[in-house]
Amino acid sequence: MVRDGEPRYRAIAADLAAKIHAGDYPAGSALPAQRELSGAYGVTLMTLRQALRQLSDEGLIVQQAGRGTFVSPPHLAYRLGSLRSLADDLREQGHAVRTVVVSAGLAASPRFGAGSLRLERVREFAGRPSVHQTSWVPAPHAERLLGVDFAAVALYAALADIGVAVARAAETIRPALLEASSKVHLHEPAGTPVFVSERTTFALDGAAVVDDRAVILGDAMEIRAERAATGLSMTWSGTQT
């Protein structure tokens, strides 16, 4: 409904936004063609494009030249201030996350040496592979984790089950381009923008118990941090070329 004095394009933008939020146009789906929408709303293309520009500015849609207008995919939030498994962190935010185990077995780790557990997983969000993650756990914990269903059990939870409690982690996150080793799992071309997270997790006694590398699609994740006087330490560093 158009309120008195309200520009027509704003009413159209509000109506389209309501349909997006209601799921009439699901995340990632295409909106009808502009001529179809302008006819449905009984406005000119110029008015319709003003409405679409507002939705684009609000982050609800993405316009791709030559392809059309698409509903923006939902974004995951990677919270720097938490020490939980990635899947648990995302589920707490209300997201449905599916874990696909690519492989799990004993191998030689670059950090921990022989007899380590190498766990390779893909995280799917809204049906889309979004994170390719490889984790290493050293002996003697590695053998005790063989047989765990990591599609259903988080690695930190599995460690807790064998008496290993995690205390802290050191993590570096940097922008990068998708490499061949991950593109087959994330179904995106090499060179796609990604974040690369490299995290080492330590137990209460200070021993490193997980070495983790996650490749995260750049358009699927937002990185968030809550800052407090003593709550989170962040170091920013540039790279030299």
Secondary structure, DSSP 8 states (H G I E B T S, - for coil): ---TT--HHHHHHHHHHHHHHHTSS-TT-B---HHHHHHHHT--HHHHHHHHHHHHHTTSEEEETTTEEEE----EEEETT--S-HHHHHHHTT--EEEEEEEEEEEEETTTEEEEEEEEEEEEETTEEEEEEEEEE-TTHHHHHTT--TTTS-HHHHHHHTT--EEEEEEEEEEEE--HHHHHHHT--TT-EEEEEEEEEEETTS-EEEEEEEEEETTSEEEE----TTT----------
